[in-house]
Amino acid sequence: INEKGNPVIVFAPYEIAPGSEGTQEFEIIPDTAESELFALTELLGMEDSESAELFGCGAENYSADGSFYIGRCYETSLCGSDCKIYTTCNDDKIIESVSVWLSSEDEPASNEDMSLWISRVSNFMGSEPSSHNISEESGSDNYTWASDGLIASVRNLDGLLTMSFQPAIGELK
């Protein structure tokens, strides 16, 4: 275990390379995606006021006329990429859903980006997507997972890549 807390695999000279290469070491760097996705899902069921200082402080988000509180908006990074996180709340200001914009019109997502996020969410949810479809109305490419009382989705519409989490309730279970 190195000073960063990561495991290091050490091979003696001649074991995997010529002796002139000396001792070979390989640091195992954990994927932060799972812990970051877990932090997002921890928002579900949390009081909005408790989430205010998370992810670099979230700004309150109201309807255009100011009469309805929607949730919070955060500008942060996820797995090293800039993103925007949005929450929605019920009337008691309890967070009901979390949505993440993983790309923007200025920086559209590639097919590789989408594949990477599908893989990350699959690893986090512990399964492959339970459904995949292309919306006839919008043309968006949609992937959905359901596991342990949680619904996750990844959507791509012309390079705008989003991900969302919400509790599985009622028929969604």
Order of alpha helices (4+ residues) and beta strands (2+ residues): beta-beta-alpha-alpha-beta-beta-beta-beta-alpha-beta-beta-beta-beta
